[in-house]
């Protein structure tokens, strides 16, 4: 049985192409294709400025800002970034419940900035907020050391 032919869009439907020849849609961009001299990092837009930083760093800052907003809290963050002159530096951000942050991919002609200690510190600070809903206590609190009942 022959394959069905379908019109090619945009030419008035006069030309046909065999459906068996149809190609799947292109795959998402593979950042490794660009080689070691061109990296994609993220630019964080915040208030009236922006900063260029590594993907993991930007993702951690945005997650931390969301955690602060959920908990109606604010915090100071000193994030590693690529300065305007190309050097690695530090930026100070004040994040709070009303912070509006946008992080977008940007091409960078240099090595991607990594700061595993910074990301781990933000993860630890986020974990300190604890679960977002009440949990059930399976046992009593009588045997817990250091528990101040007046604060409960």
Backbone bond lengths (Angstrom), bond angles and torsions (degrees), N, CA, C in turn:
res aa  C-N    CA-C-N  psi(-1)  N-CA   C-N-CA  omega(-1)  CA-C   N-CA-C  phi
1 X - - - 1.440 - - 1.526 108.77 -
2 X 1.333 118.65 129.30 1.458 120.96 -178.00 1.521 110.84 -71.21
3 X 1.336 114.85 153.83 1.471 120.53 176.60 1.512 109.51 -71.92
4 X 1.312 116.13 147.72 1.461 120.56 178.08 1.518 109.43 -73.66
5 X 1.313 116.11 141.89 1.455 121.28 176.75 1.516 108.36 -98.17
6 X 1.325 115.93 145.77 1.454 119.85 178.33 1.517 108.78 -130.76
7 X 1.331 117.14 150.18 1.462 119.12 -179.99 1.520 110.94 -68.80
8 X 1.325 117.16 145.77 1.462 122.31 173.35 1.509 107.09 -83.80
9 X 1.297 117.04 128.21 1.461 122.16 -177.02 1.520 110.41 -64.53
10 X 1.319 115.83 143.94 1.450 121.05 173.29 1.515 114.35 93.73
11 X 1.341 119.04 -5.59 1.460 118.78 -179.58 1.521 111.18 -117.98
12 X 1.303 117.19 22.84 1.446 120.70 178.34 1.509 113.86 77.98
13 X 1.328 117.06 6.23 1.459 120.63 176.66 1.515 113.83 78.95
14 X 1.350 118.57 12.88 1.450 120.05 -177.10 1.517 112.54 -86.90
15 X 1.324 118.31 -27.99 1.458 121.53 179.04 1.514 108.31 -95.79
16 X 1.307 116.63 142.19 1.456 119.64 179.06 1.514 110.00 -120.65
17 X 1.313 115.03 157.59 1.459 122.26 177.30 1.509 107.20 -134.42
18 X 1.311 117.22 139.83 1.444 123.05 178.10 1.530 108.29 -65.64
19 X 1.334 118.35 129.50 1.471 122.02 -179.45 1.518 111.98 -61.57
20 X 1.327 117.60 -25.89 1.460 120.20 179.72 1.524 110.57 -67.31
21 X 1.351 117.21 -21.95 1.455 121.29 179.89 1.524 112.61 -87.17
22 X 1.323 117.89 -5.16 1.462 121.04 -177.09 1.517 109.92 -61.75
23 X 1.325 115.65 139.38 1.460 122.15 -179.28 1.525 109.68 -100.48
24 X 1.333 117.42 147.02 1.474 119.19 175.99 1.523 109.23 -67.18
25 X 1.322 116.90 159.82 1.465 119.38 177.90 1.524 110.45 -61.97
26 X 1.330 117.94 153.61 1.467 119.81 -179.61 1.520 111.58 -61.86
27 X 1.326 114.93 147.21 1.462 120.36 178.21 1.517 109.77 -76.25
28 X 1.338 117.00 161.24 1.469 119.34 178.09 1.522 110.86 -58.88
29 X 1.310 116.27 154.80 1.447 123.19 -178.57 1.522 110.79 -58.83
30 X 1.323 115.90 127.27 1.460 121.66 176.79 1.521 107.45 -94.85
31 X 1.328 116.26 109.65 1.463 120.35 -174.93 1.519 112.11 -65.68
32 X 1.327 119.80 -19.74 1.455 120.86 -179.15 1.528 111.92 -71.16
33 X 1.314 118.04 -17.08 1.453 122.10 -178.99 1.523 111.03 -63.19
34 X 1.321 118.52 -28.23 1.445 122.12 -172.64 1.527 113.87 -78.38
35 X 1.311 118.87 -5.51 1.455 121.28 176.54 1.517 113.10 79.61
36 X 1.328 115.26 -179.93 1.461 120.51 -172.77 1.520 112.91 -80.32
37 X 1.320 119.04 -12.46 1.457 120.17 -178.21 1.517 113.27 -90.92
38 X 1.303 119.09 -11.78 1.454 122.33 177.76 1.513 109.06 -129.24
39 X 1.317 117.01 118.55 1.453 121.89 179.74 1.510 109.34 -119.72
40 X 1.296 114.64 156.17 1.447 119.59 171.49 1.515 107.00 -103.65
41 X 1.288 115.70 129.35 1.458 121.37 176.18 1.525 105.96 -122.85
42 X 1.305 118.00 -165.52 1.455 120.35 178.99 1.518 110.21 -126.65
43 X 1.318 114.26 137.91 1.457 121.06 173.17 1.516 107.54 -101.96
44 X 1.334 115.38 122.09 1.458 121.61 177.46 1.517 107.86 -93.97
45 X 1.309 116.81 122.19 1.461 122.36 174.45 1.522 107.04 -97.45
46 X 1.315 115.11 126.47 1.455 120.27 -175.64 1.521 108.19 -146.75
47 X 1.318 116.79 129.00 1.479 122.40 -176.49 1.528 107.96 54.48
48 X 1.321 118.31 -122.42 1.462 119.86 -177.72 1.525 112.17 -105.48
49 X 1.315 117.29 11.18 1.456 120.47 -178.12 1.515 112.40 -129.22
50 X 1.324 115.00 -172.58 1.468 120.08 177.92 1.522 108.80 -153.14
51 X 1.323 115.10 163.15 1.454 120.94 175.78 1.516 108.77 -143.02
52 X 1.327 115.74 145.43 1.460 122.55 179.25 1.522 107.81 -101.93
53 X 1.331 115.44 127.16 1.464 119.67 -177.55 1.522 109.70 -149.57
54 X 1.318 117.05 175.10 1.454 122.10 -179.89 1.526 112.22 -70.31
55 X 1.330 115.76 158.40 1.460 121.61 -178.77 1.527 112.67 -55.64
56 X 1.332 116.76 -51.69 1.463 120.19 -176.82 1.524 111.36 -63.90
57 X 1.315 116.74 -36.18 1.458 121.16 179.42 1.529 109.63 -65.93
58 X 1.328 116.51 -48.57 1.465 120.98 -179.65 1.520 110.99 -61.60
59 X 1.327 116.78 -43.66 1.464 120.13 179.26 1.528 110.99 -61.14
60 X 1.335 116.80 -41.32 1.468 120.60 179.63 1.531 111.05 -65.77
61 X 1.333 117.79 -40.04 1.468 120.83 179.42 1.527 110.06 -63.82
62 X 1.340 117.00 -43.85 1.465 120.30 -179.70 1.530 110.63 -65.71
63 X 1.340 117.53 -42.43 1.476 120.68 177.21 1.526 110.96 -62.25
64 X 1.335 116.85 -40.56 1.459 120.81 179.82 1.530 110.31 -65.84
65 X 1.323 117.18 -41.62 1.466 120.86 177.45 1.529 110.41 -61.10
66 X 1.333 117.08 -39.72 1.470 120.65 178.25 1.524 110.74 -66.18
67 X 1.321 117.00 -40.01 1.469 121.23 178.11 1.526 110.59 -63.19
68 X 1.329 116.33 -43.99 1.462 119.94 178.11 1.519 110.85 -61.76
69 X 1.322 116.89 -43.39 1.466 120.49 -179.40 1.517 111.30 -63.05
70 X 1.329 116.70 -41.49 1.463 121.26 179.14 1.521 111.56 -61.83
71 X 1.327 115.98 -32.42 1.462 121.11 -176.64 1.527 113.20 -102.26
72 X 1.322 117.99 12.28 1.465 123.24 -179.76 1.532 111.11 48.45
73 X 1.337 115.23 49.28 1.462 121.29 -177.77 1.528 109.62 -125.98
74 X 1.316 115.70 168.45 1.456 122.17 176.75 1.522 108.73 -134.28
75 X 1.324 116.45 155.02 1.465 120.43 179.24 1.522 109.52 -157.48
76 X 1.300 113.90 155.13 1.457 122.35 175.32 1.521 107.81 -94.09
77 X 1.322 116.75 136.57 1.465 121.26 179.18 1.521 108.82 -130.89
78 X 1.309 116.67 129.02 1.466 122.40 174.95 1.523 106.87 -105.36
79 X 1.336 115.37 100.55 1.460 121.17 -173.00 1.528 111.25 -100.32
80 X 1.325 117.23 136.24 1.465 119.89 174.49 1.531 109.21 -69.40
81 X 1.333 115.36 141.83 1.461 119.78 -176.99 1.524 109.90 -153.27
82 X 1.323 115.03 164.68 1.456 122.01 172.19 1.526 106.53 -90.38
83 X 1.321 116.42 120.30 1.459 121.16 -178.89 1.528 110.42 -76.36
84 X 1.319 116.72 168.55 1.471 121.57 -178.50 1.522 112.65 -57.99
85 X 1.338 118.09 -31.10 1.463 121.03 -179.97 1.531 112.83 -84.43
86 X 1.351 117.65 1.20 1.460 121.93 177.89 1.512 114.45 95.63
87 X 1.330 117.87 -10.47 1.464 121.43 178.77 1.527 109.93 -76.47
88 X 1.332 115.45 159.27 1.465 120.84 174.11 1.521 107.42 -86.57
89 X 1.309 115.43 131.19 1.455 120.28 -179.37 1.514 110.61 -142.85
90 X 1.301 115.44 -163.03 1.454 122.02 -177.90 1.524 109.48 -129.33
91 X 1.319 115.86 138.73 1.459 120.46 176.01 1.523 108.40 -117.90
92 X 1.317 115.43 144.53 1.459 121.12 179.96 1.521 108.41 -104.97
93 X 1.321 116.24 122.55 1.460 122.55 178.90 1.514 108.75 -118.70
94 X 1.316 116.02 138.95 1.455 120.97 170.45 1.524 106.06 -106.18
95 X 1.322 116.29 110.32 1.458 121.82 -178.43 1.511 109.46 -102.98
96 X 1.310 116.14 138.98 1.454 120.73 179.60 1.510 111.25 -149.41
97 X 1.329 116.43 -174.76 1.460 120.73 -176.02 1.527 114.24 -61.49
98 X 1.323 116.88 -25.55 1.466 119.53 -177.81 1.530 112.41 -101.54
99 X 1.332 117.61 8.75 1.463 120.70 -179.01 1.522 110.83 -63.63
100 X 1.311 115.20 133.75 1.457 121.13 175.42 1.513 107.60 -115.41
101 X 1.333 115.79 114.53 1.457 121.52 -173.99 1.519 108.93 -124.98
102 X 1.326 115.03 140.05 1.461 121.77 174.64 1.517 106.94 -128.91
103 X 1.313 117.92 130.38 1.462 122.21 175.82 1.521 107.90 -119.53
104 X 1.332 116.11 125.72 1.458 120.11 -179.64 1.521 110.15 -130.05
105 X 1.313 115.17 152.95 1.455 122.00 179.99 1.524 109.92 -70.90
106 X 1.334 115.22 139.62 1.464 120.42 178.31 1.529 109.01 -142.74
107 X 1.322 116.46 139.88 1.461 121.33 177.65 1.521 108.63 -74.41
108 X 1.332 116.12 141.62 1.456 121.51 -178.70 1.513 108.78 -139.36
109 X 1.326 117.32 129.84 1.467 121.91 179.46 1.519 109.82 -89.81
110 X 1.296 115.93 75.98 1.455 122.26 179.82 1.514 108.68 174.52
111 X 1.309 116.10 -179.57 1.466 120.62 -179.67 1.519 110.23 -73.79
112 X 1.329 115.81 144.19 1.465 120.21 178.02 1.521 109.88 -66.63
113 X 1.304 115.35 141.07 1.467 122.18 -179.99 1.525 109.27 -80.70
114 X 1.320 116.41 126.21 1.462 122.50 177.40 1.526 108.39 -121.70
115 X 1.321 116.97 142.53 1.468 122.00 177.09 1.529 107.37 -149.67
116 X 1.318 115.83 76.45 1.465 121.12 -176.69 1.523 112.36 -58.47
117 X 1.337 117.82 -38.35 1.470 120.91 179.57 1.527 111.07 -64.66
118 X 1.334 116.48 -39.77 1.463 120.67 178.37 1.526 110.73 -63.54
119 X 1.331 116.79 -47.16 1.467 121.18 -179.70 1.530 110.23 -62.67
120 X 1.342 116.90 -42.81 1.466 120.57 178.68 1.527 111.21 -63.11
121 X 1.344 116.81 -38.19 1.467 120.16 178.22 1.528 110.99 -64.60
122 X 1.338 117.32 -43.71 1.469 119.16 177.90 1.526 111.24 -64.67
123 X 1.333 116.81 -39.46 1.471 119.67 176.97 1.529 110.52 -60.58
124 X 1.324 116.85 -42.06 1.464 121.30 178.32 1.527 111.06 -63.86
125 X 1.336 116.72 -41.61 1.461 120.63 178.70 1.532 111.14 -65.19
126 X 1.348 116.31 -35.84 1.466 119.61 177.28 1.524 111.10 -68.82
127 X 1.333 116.02 -40.60 1.467 120.32 179.20 1.524 111.80 -62.67
128 X 1.328 116.81 -28.95 1.468 120.43 -178.99 1.527 112.17 -64.55
129 X 1.325 117.11 -20.95 1.461 119.42 177.63 1.526 111.55 -73.76
130 X 1.316 116.66 -15.25 1.464 121.03 175.55 1.515 113.36 71.96
131 X 1.324 115.47 -172.20 1.465 120.03 -178.81 1.527 111.15 -66.73
132 X 1.311 115.62 154.90 1.463 120.93 -176.73 1.524 113.63 -89.72
133 X 1.318 116.89 2.09 1.466 118.80 177.92 1.529 108.71 -143.08
134 X 1.287 115.46 163.11 1.463 120.57 -178.41 1.524 110.00 -65.95
135 X 1.318 114.88 147.75 1.457 120.00 177.07 1.520 109.08 -119.78
136 X 1.294 116.10 161.30 1.456 122.84 -177.56 1.524 109.79 -89.93
137 X 1.312 117.11 132.55 1.465 121.80 176.34 1.521 107.52 -90.19
138 X 1.340 115.56 118.91 1.463 120.38 -176.98 1.521 112.68 -77.87
139 X 1.323 116.71 -28.61 1.458 120.46 -179.57 1.522 108.55 -127.25
140 X 1.296 115.88 167.38 1.463 121.09 178.84 1.508 111.90 -68.08
141 X 1.320 115.96 171.76 1.463 121.41 -179.06 1.523 112.44 -103.14
142 X 1.320 117.42 6.22 1.463 120.72 -176.25 1.525 112.91 -62.37
143 X 1.334 117.92 -33.49 1.454 120.63 -173.60 1.521 113.44 -95.48
144 X 1.307 119.22 3.58 1.458 121.42 -179.51 1.516 109.96 -81.89
145 X 1.342 115.60 124.10 1.458 120.27 -180.00 1.524 110.35 -78.65
146 X 1.307 116.97 143.01 1.442 121.19 175.75 1.513 114.74 77.34
147 X 1.306 118.32 7.59 1.465 121.40 -178.96 1.518 108.87 -86.86
148 X 1.311 116.31 123.96 1.459 121.46 178.61 1.522 108.06 -97.76
149 X 1.325 117.08 105.11 1.451 123.66 -176.38 1.544 110.61 -60.84
150 X 1.321 117.66 -30.85 1.459 120.79 -178.96 1.527 112.23 -64.84
151 X 1.310 117.02 -24.06 1.471 120.51 -179.76 1.526 112.30 -86.11
152 X 1.299 117.47 -8.00 1.468 120.14 -177.24 1.501 111.31 -84.13
